[in-house]
Amino acid sequence: MPVDAKSPRNSRPVSAKADADAARPPLVVDMDGTLTRVDTLYETFAAALFRRPLQTLGAFGVLARSGVAAFKDRLSRIASIDVETLPLCEELVLHLHEEKGRGRSLHLATAADRPIAERLAARIGVFESVHATENGHNLKGAAKAARLVELFPDGFAYAGDHKADLPVWRAAASAIVVASGSLHRRVAETTPVERAFDGRRSDWRAWVAAARPHQWSKNLLVLAPIALGWSQLTAQGLGRALAATVLLCALASLTYVVNDISDVAADRRHPTKRARPFASGALPVRDGLVAAGLGIPLVLGASLLISPAVTACLALYTVTTLAYSLGLKRAPLLDVFLIGVLFGVRVALGVAAASLEWSAWLLTFSMFFFFSLGLAKRHTELIRAANAGTSEIRGRGYRAEDRDLTLVFGVSSMMAAIVLVVLYLVDEVFPAGVYAEPRWLWAAPALMFLWATRVWLLANRGEMNDDPVVFALRDRVSLGLGGLLGATFLLALI
């Protein structure tokens, strides 16, 4: 007959295994890069920088005078990060819960500031104690090793992710490694490795996703003045315009990096945006800040080789985008006004690069047109928020009851843009005598009207699934109308 699990014959091995599990050395777990996929120091720095930039930069004085621990404390006082949404090493967390269930003693030891460590420990719910940076003592490397040897004189196991943890591993009885193979091999040379987990690794695909190359299609607007003012164009002007477009694409990608870092807390609570590289931990916030900090001045410097006017346009684009990311995106209506400004800057960049004549009608049209498209995106978000029973768009400043306002402002701005196209044709295009059959151009306002009404119909239904410009490049009806618009200009030339 089978032996019952509760019989004395079986109880002895089970009890012996439980005693063996409980007798294993306490497991001490690092936090940044080990338990979490991110480094909370850089996360806190970024949050503080976008909340109070001057105070944050002033904190470097504290770093110089009082050291890293005081610097971390100052940053924590400026801004607090949302530990509830920090991406975790899920496999390690599952392992910790299993170890806790077997009776193992678990402890958190981190160089992060104590308040952050305590909040994360409460979220995980398995640690018996928390040891962190406080009172001017930075708990990292050799300092952490000395503290743990003092706390656990009978030995401990340690889970870490970085070469800075090597002194701790050398003092430990066993190791858990959350890192790539090279570090794993170094740890194994001195300490038995219990388990190994994949650490955070950024690759080129994450950088491509952060750069959002699909958004570069918006920058083709730089070439719009060339299409309309082709009779003034020279080969040199065309080359400068193409070079300016490339620089704008690079600059746009760098500002998207800044925007994603500033939005990281809101993105982590969003059903789809939480998969973005910085929100998910696929890219470290530190690397994004370095890339933007070095890349933006480099692009602006390169633009001086084209012309000072191009540099001025790109600088205006940068300042406006950074102001948007630093907080103006949370100001209702002002945020979409700035979107309109950014599209207007694209048109101005094309004119400046190709040395064309300025058109007040064209610049004004672009402002109204893209202000309306920005409102279409916000209106869609408000419709979806209302359908989901939420009262606001998180991180944007809009409330559900604002959807009537966004509808009125958006549709009226689009109609104004259509009128401006008509005025542009009458006042500038027809008198210029550039087109052999300019009457074909009367189709342009009608085609734009049809596309705009389609956009707003879908937005009001909550079906505008993407940025309207990106949507236009994927929607068959939009592509068809765009083809007809291009044919209209060709027929006008013949």
C-alpha positions in Angstrom: 0.0 0.0 0.0 1.2 3.6 -0.6 2.6 5.3 2.4 0.4 8.2 3.6 2.1 11.7 3.6 1.2 12.1 7.2 2.7 8.8 8.4 5.9 8.8 10.5 7.8 7.2 7.6 7.3 10.3 5.5 7.3 13.0 8.1 10.9 12.6 8.9 12.3 13.4 5.4 9.9 16.4 5.0 10.9 17.8 8.4 14.6 17.2 7.7 14.3 19.1 4.3 12.5 22.0 6.0 15.2 22.1 8.7 17.9 22.1 6.0 16.2 24.9 4.2 15.8 27.0 7.3 19.4 26.3 8.3 20.8 27.9 5.1 22.5 31.3 5.5 20.3 34.3 5.4 19.9 35.7 1.9 20.7 39.4 1.5 19.4 41.1 -1.7 20.6 44.2 -3.4 17.9 46.5 -4.9 19.1 48.6 -7.9 19.6 46.5 -10.9 19.0 43.3 -8.9 15.5 43.4 -7.4 14.5 46.2 -9.7 15.4 46.6 -13.4 16.3 50.3 -12.8 18.7 52.4 -10.7 16.7 54.4 -8.3 19.4 57.1 -7.9 19.1 58.1 -11.6 15.3 57.7 -11.5 15.2 60.1 -8.5 17.6 62.5 -10.2 15.5 62.5 -13.4 12.3 63.0 -11.4 13.9 65.9 -9.4 15.3 67.4 -12.6 11.9 67.6 -14.3 10.2 68.8 -11.2 12.7 71.5 -9.9 15.6 71.7 -12.3 17.5 74.5 -10.5 17.3 72.9 -7.1 18.4 69.6 -8.6 21.5 71.1 -10.3 22.2 72.8 -7.0 22.3 69.4 -5.3 25.7 68.8 -7.1 27.1 71.3 -4.6 25.9 69.0 -1.8 27.6 66.1 -3.6 30.9 68.0 -3.7 30.8 69.1 -0.1 29.2 66.2 1.7 29.4 63.1 -0.5 27.1 60.7 -2.3 24.9 59.9 0.7 24.0 63.5 1.3 23.4 63.9 -2.4 20.9 61.0 -2.4 19.1 62.5 0.6 18.8 65.9 -1.1 17.4 64.4 -4.3 14.8 62.4 -2.3 13.7 65.7 -0.6 13.2 67.3 -4.0 11.3 64.5 -5.7 9.9 61.1 -4.7 9.7 58.3 -7.2 6.7 55.9 -7.4 8.2 52.6 -6.2 4.9 50.8 -6.8 5.4 50.8 -10.5 9.2 50.3 -10.7 9.9 47.3 -13.1 11.1 44.3 -11.1 13.2 41.2 -11.9 10.1 39.1 -11.8 12.0 35.8 -11.8 14.1 36.9 -8.8 11.0 38.1 -6.9 9.3 34.7 -7.5 12.4 33.0 -6.2 12.4 35.1 -3.1 8.8 34.2 -2.3 9.7 30.6 -2.8 12.7 30.9 -0.5 10.5 32.7 2.1 8.0 29.9 1.9 10.8 27.4 2.7 11.6 29.4 5.8 14.7 31.2 4.7 15.6 34.5 6.3 15.6 37.4 3.7 17.0 40.9 4.0 17.3 43.9 1.7 20.7 45.8 1.6 21.1 48.6 -0.9 23.0 51.8 -1.6 19.6 53.5 -2.3 18.3 56.1 0.2 16.5 54.4 3.1 12.9 55.8 2.4 13.0 54.4 -1.1 14.3 51.0 0.1 11.7 50.7 2.8 8.8 51.5 0.4 10.1 48.9 -2.0 10.5 46.3 0.7 6.9 46.9 1.8 5.8 46.3 -1.8 7.7 43.0 -2.1 6.7 41.8 1.4 9.3 39.2 2.1 12.2 41.0 3.9 12.8 40.8 7.6 15.1 43.9 7.7 16.2 46.8 5.5 19.7 48.2 5.3 20.3 51.3 3.2 22.2 54.5 2.7 21.4 56.9 5.6 23.0 59.4 8.0 25.8 60.2 5.6 26.9 56.5 5.1 26.7 55.2 1.5 26.0 51.5 1.8 27.9 50.3 -1.3 30.8 48.0 -2.1 33.3 47.4 0.7 31.1 49.4 3.1 28.2 47.1 2.4 30.4 44.0 2.8 31.6 45.2 6.2 28.1 46.0 7.4 26.8 42.5 6.4 29.7 40.7 8.0 28.9 42.5 11.2 25.2 41.8 11.0 25.6 38.2 9.9 28.7 36.8 11.6 27.7 33.2 10.9 27.6 33.9 7.1 25.1 35.1 4.5 24.2 34.7 0.9 24.1 37.7 -1.4 22.2 38.6 -4.5 23.6 41.4 -6.7 24.1 42.5 -10.2 27.2 44.7 -10.6 31.0 44.6 -10.3 30.6 47.0 -7.3 29.1 44.0 -5.5 32.3 41.9 -5.8 33.6 42.8 -2.3 30.2 41.7 -0.9 30.3 38.4 -2.9 33.8 37.7 -1.6 32.6 38.0 1.9 29.5 35.9 1.3 29.0 32.1 1.7 27.1 31.8 -1.6 25.9 34.1 -4.4 22.9 34.8 -6.6 23.9 36.7 -9.7 21.6 38.9 -11.7 23.9 39.8 -14.6 25.5 38.7 -17.8 27.8 35.7 -18.2 31.1 37.6 -17.7 30.2 38.8 -14.2 28.8 35.4 -13.4 32.2 33.8 -14.1 34.1 36.4 -12.0 31.8 35.7 -9.0 32.1 31.9 -9.4 35.9 32.2 -9.1 35.5 33.2 -5.4 32.0 32.3 -4.2 29.7 29.3 -5.0 26.8 30.5 -7.1 23.3 29.3 -6.0 21.3 30.8 -8.9 21.8 33.1 -11.9 19.2 35.3 -13.5 19.4 37.5 -16.6 20.2 41.1 -15.8 19.1 44.2 -17.5 20.7 44.6 -20.9 20.1 47.4 -23.3 20.6 46.7 -27.0 20.2 48.5 -30.3 16.5 47.5 -30.6 15.6 49.4 -27.4 17.4 52.5 -28.7 15.6 52.3 -32.0 12.3 52.1 -30.1 13.3 55.1 -27.9 14.2 57.1 -31.0 10.8 56.5 -32.6 11.8 56.6 -36.2 8.2 56.2 -37.3 7.7 59.7 -36.0 10.2 61.1 -38.5 7.5 61.2 -41.0 6.3 64.4 -39.4 9.6 66.1 -40.3 8.7 65.8 -44.0 6.8 69.0 -43.4 10.2 70.7 -43.7 10.0 69.9 -47.4 6.5 71.3 -47.8 7.7 74.9 -48.5 9.9 73.4 -51.2 7.0 71.7 -52.9 5.0 75.0 -52.9 7.9 77.3 -53.7 9.7 75.1 -56.2 10.2 77.9 -58.7 12.6 79.6 -56.2 14.5 76.5 -55.4 18.2 75.9 -56.2 20.2 72.7 -56.0 22.1 74.1 -53.1 18.9 75.0 -51.3 17.5 71.6 -51.8 20.7 70.0 -50.3 20.5 72.3 -47.3 16.8 71.5 -46.7 17.5 67.7 -46.9 20.4 68.1 -44.4 18.2 70.2 -42.1 15.6 67.4 -42.2 18.1 64.8 -41.2 19.3 67.0 -38.3 15.7 67.6 -37.2 15.1 63.8 -37.2 18.1 63.3 -34.9 17.0 66.2 -32.7 13.5 64.9 -32.5 14.7 61.5 -31.4 16.8 63.0 -28.7 13.9 65.1 -27.4 11.7 62.0 -27.5 14.2 60.4 -25.1 13.9 63.4 -22.8 10.1 63.3 -23.0 10.0 59.6 -22.2 12.3 60.0 -19.2 10.1 62.9 -17.9 7.0 60.8 -18.5 8.4 57.5 -17.0 6.1 57.5 -13.9 2.9 58.1 -15.9 4.0 55.6 -18.6 4.4 52.8 -16.0 0.7 53.2 -15.1 -0.4 53.2 -18.7 -1.6 49.9 -20.3 0.6 50.2 -23.4 3.2 52.9 -22.7 4.6 50.9 -19.8 6.4 48.8 -22.5 8.4 51.9 -23.6 12.2 51.3 -23.2 12.7 53.7 -20.2 9.5 52.8 -18.5 10.1 49.1 -18.7 13.8 49.3 -17.7 15.1 48.1 -21.1 17.1 51.3 -21.2 18.6 53.0 -18.1 17.5 56.5 -17.4 21.2 57.4 -16.9 22.0 56.4 -20.5 19.1 58.4 -21.9 20.2 61.6 -20.0 23.7 61.2 -21.2 22.6 60.6 -24.8 20.4 63.7 -24.8 22.9 65.9 -22.9 25.6 65.2 -25.5 23.6 64.7 -28.6 21.5 67.8 -28.6 24.4 70.3 -28.4 26.2 68.2 -31.1 23.2 68.4 -33.5 22.8 72.2 -32.9 26.5 72.7 -33.5 26.4 70.7 -36.8 23.4 72.9 -38.0 25.7 75.9 -38.0 27.4 74.4 -41.0 24.1 74.9 -42.9 23.2 78.4 -41.7 22.6 80.5 -38.6 18.9 80.7 -39.5 18.6 76.9 -39.5 20.4 76.8 -36.1 17.9 79.3 -34.8 14.9 77.2 -35.9 16.4 74.0 -34.4 17.2 75.8 -31.2 13.6 77.1 -31.0 12.4 73.5 -31.6 14.6 72.3 -28.8 13.6 74.9 -26.3 9.9 74.5 -27.0 10.1 70.7 -26.8 12.1 70.7 -23.6 9.7 73.3 -22.1 6.9 70.9 -23.1 8.6 68.0 -21.4 9.6 69.9 -18.3 6.0 70.7 -17.4 4.0 72.6 -20.0 2.6 69.3 -21.3 0.5 69.2 -18.2 -1.1 72.6 -19.0 -4.4 71.9 -20.9 -4.7 73.6 -24.3 -1.2 75.1 -23.9 0.2 71.7 -24.6 -1.5 71.4 -28.0 -0.7 75.0 -28.8 3.0 74.1 -28.4 2.5 71.1 -30.7 1.2 73.6 -33.3 4.2 75.8 -32.7 6.5 72.8 -33.2 4.9 72.1 -36.6 5.1 75.8 -37.5 8.9 75.6 -36.7 9.2 72.7 -39.1 7.7 74.8 -41.9 10.0 77.8 -41.0 13.0 75.4 -41.0 12.3 74.4 -44.6 12.0 78.0 -45.7 15.2 79.0 -43.9 17.2 76.0 -45.1 16.2 76.4 -48.8 16.4 80.2 -48.7 12.8 80.7 -49.9 10.4 83.6 -49.4 8.4 83.6 -46.1 4.7 83.0 -46.3 2.6 84.3 -43.4 -0.4 82.4 -44.8 1.5 79.1 -44.8 2.9 79.5 -41.3 -0.5 80.5 -39.9 -2.2 77.6 -41.6 0.3 75.1 -40.1 -0.4 76.5 -36.6 -4.2 76.1 -36.8 -4.0 72.8 -38.7 -1.7 71.0 -36.3 -3.3 72.6 -33.2 -6.4 70.9 -34.4 -4.7 67.6 -34.9 -3.2 67.8 -31.4 -6.6 68.4 -30.0 -7.9 65.4 -32.0 -5.5 63.2 -30.1 -6.4 64.6 -26.7 -10.1 64.4 -27.6 -9.7 60.7 -28.3 -8.0 60.2 -25.0 -10.8 62.0 -23.2 -13.4 59.9 -24.9 -11.6 56.7 -23.9 -11.2 57.9 -20.3 -14.9 58.6 -20.1 -15.7 55.2 -21.5 -13.3 53.6 -19.0 -15.0 55.5 -16.1 -11.9 57.6 -15.3 -12.1 61.3 -14.7 -8.8 62.6 -16.2 -5.9 61.9 -18.6 -3.1 61.0 -16.2 -0.1 63.4 -16.4 -1.9 65.8 -18.9 -4.2 68.0 -16.9 -7.3 67.3 -18.9 -10.5 66.1 -17.2 -13.4 64.1 -18.7 -15.7 67.1 -18.8 -13.2 68.9 -21.1 -14.2 66.8 -24.1 -16.9 69.2 -25.3 -14.3 72.0 -25.2 -11.7 70.0 -27.1 -14.3 69.1 -29.7 -15.4 72.7 -30.3 -11.8 74.2 -30.4 -10.5 71.3 -32.5 -13.2 71.4 -35.2 -13.2 75.2 -35.4 -9.4 75.4 -35.7 -9.5 72.9 -38.5 -12.2 74.9 -40.4 -10.0 78.0 -39.9 -7.1 76.1 -41.4 -9.1 75.2 -44.5 -10.1 78.9 -44.9 -6.4 79.9 -44.6 -5.6 77.5 -47.4 -8.1 79.3 -49.6 -6.6 82.7 -48.7 -3.1 81.3 -49.4 -4.1 80.2 -52.8 -5.9 83.5 -53.7 -3.3 85.8 -52.2 0.0 84.1 -53.1 -0.2 81.1 -55.3 -2.5 82.3 -58.1 -0.9 85.8 -58.5 2.6 84.2 -58.7 1.8 82.6 -62.0 3.9 79.5 -61.2 1.2 77.0 -62.1 0.0 76.6 -65.7 -3.5 75.4 -64.7 -4.0 76.8 -61.2 -7.7 76.0 -61.2 -6.9 72.4 -60.3 -5.6 73.7 -56.9 -9.2 74.4 -55.8 -9.5 70.7 -55.2 -6.9 71.0 -52.4 -9.1 72.6 -49.8 -11.9 70.2 -50.6 -9.6 67.1 -50.1 -8.2 68.5 -46.9 -11.7 69.2 -45.6 -12.7 65.5 -46.3 -9.6 64.2 -44.5 -10.0 66.6 -41.5 -13.7 65.6 -41.1 -12.7 61.9 -41.2 -10.1 62.5 -38.5 -12.5 64.3 -36.2 -15.2 61.7 -36.8 -12.9 58.9 -35.6 -11.6 61.1 -32.7 -15.1 61.7 -31.5 -15.8 58.0 -31.6 -12.6 57.3 -29.6 -11.1 55.4 -32.6 -8.1 57.5 -33.4 -5.6 54.9 -32.3 -2.4 56.8 -33.0 -1.0 60.3 -33.5 -3.1 61.7 -36.4 0.0 62.2 -38.6 1.2 58.6 -38.1 -2.5 57.5 -38.6 -2.6 59.2 -42.0 0.4 57.1 -43.1 -1.3 53.9 -42.2 -4.9 54.6 -43.1 -5.9 53.7 -46.7 -8.5 56.5 -47.0 -5.9 59.0 -45.9 -3.3 57.7 -48.3 -5.9 57.8 -51.1 -6.8 61.4 -50.4 -3.1 62.3 -50.1 -2.5 60.7 -53.5 -5.4 62.8 -55.0 -3.9 65.9 -53.4 -0.5 65.2 -55.1 -2.2 64.6 -58.4 -4.0 67.9 -58.1 -0.6 69.8 -57.9 0.8 67.8 -60.8 -2.3 68.6 -62.9 -1.9 72.3 -62.0 1.7 72.2 -63.3 0.8 70.8 -66.7 
